[in-house]
Amino acid sequence: MGRRPEGKAEHLFKNLGKKIDELISDIKKGTDDPRFKDRFEELKRNGEKLKTEFNSFKDDHHEIFDDIDKSFEKAGEEIRKAFSETFRKGSKNKKEA
């Protein structure tokens, strides 16, 4: 018996894996390449600028972020309660059986 034909998804993921390996290799080579050093520095500066702008935005809209934080905490607590209740019911049913 021979090998079954390669499916479309299998072929796609195989090629994607090769491209990712090439990208990683290029990045490793690029860090030593003087042509890319300026670009990396520019990206670092842009990253710092975005970080500063986000922090400023967050400070300007702290009430909204506080509300979001409280909502996440409340949602997390509700999820915890739901899991606890579900597992408590599950263990009661096992004991009764």
C-alpha positions in Angstrom: 0.0 0.0 0.0 1.3 3.4 -0.9 1.0 6.6 1.0 -2.4 8.3 0.7 -2.6 11.5 -1.2 -1.9 14.7 0.8 -5.1 16.6 1.7 -5.6 20.3 1.1 -5.4 21.2 4.7 -2.3 19.0 5.3 -0.6 20.6 2.3 -1.6 24.1 3.6 -0.2 23.5 7.1 3.0 21.9 5.7 3.7 24.9 3.6 2.8 27.3 6.5 5.2 25.5 8.7 8.0 25.9 6.1 7.2 29.6 5.8 7.3 30.1 9.5 10.6 28.3 9.7 12.0 30.6 7.0 10.7 33.7 8.8 12.3 32.6 12.0 15.6 32.0 10.2 15.4 35.4 8.4 14.7 37.1 11.7 17.7 35.5 13.3 19.9 36.5 10.4 18.4 40.0 10.3 19.3 40.9 13.8 23.0 40.8 12.7 22.4 42.5 9.3 23.1 46.2 9.4 20.3 46.9 6.9 17.8 45.7 9.4 19.3 47.3 12.5 17.7 50.7 11.6 14.4 49.1 11.0 14.5 47.3 14.4 15.4 50.5 16.2 12.5 52.2 14.4 10.1 49.4 15.5 11.4 49.7 19.1 10.8 53.5 19.1 7.3 53.0 17.6 6.6 50.4 20.3 7.6 52.8 23.0 5.6 55.6 21.5 2.5 53.3 21.3 3.0 52.3 24.9 3.2 55.9 26.0 0.1 56.8 24.0 -1.8 53.9 25.4 -0.9 54.8 29.0 -1.9 58.4 28.3 -5.2 57.2 26.8 -5.7 54.9 29.8 -5.1 57.8 32.2 -7.5 60.0 30.4 -10.2 57.4 30.4 -9.4 55.8 33.8 -13.1 55.7 34.8 -14.0 53.4 31.8 -11.0 51.2 32.5 -12.0 51.0 36.2 -15.6 50.0 35.1 -14.1 47.3 32.8 -11.9 46.0 35.5 -14.8 45.8 37.9 -17.0 44.1 35.3 -14.2 41.5 34.7 -13.9 40.8 38.4 -17.7 40.4 38.7 -17.8 38.1 35.6 -14.9 36.0 37.0 -16.7 35.7 40.4 -19.9 34.6 38.6 -18.0 32.0 36.6 -16.4 30.7 39.8 -19.8 30.4 41.5 -21.2 28.6 38.4 -18.4 26.1 38.5 -18.6 25.6 42.2 -22.4 25.0 42.0 -22.0 22.6 39.1 -19.3 20.5 40.8 -21.2 20.6 44.1 -24.3 19.2 42.3 -22.1 16.6 40.5 -20.6 15.3 43.7 -24.1 15.1 45.4 -25.3 13.0 42.4 -22.3 10.7 42.7 -22.9 10.2 46.5 -26.6 9.5 45.9 -25.9 6.9 43.2 
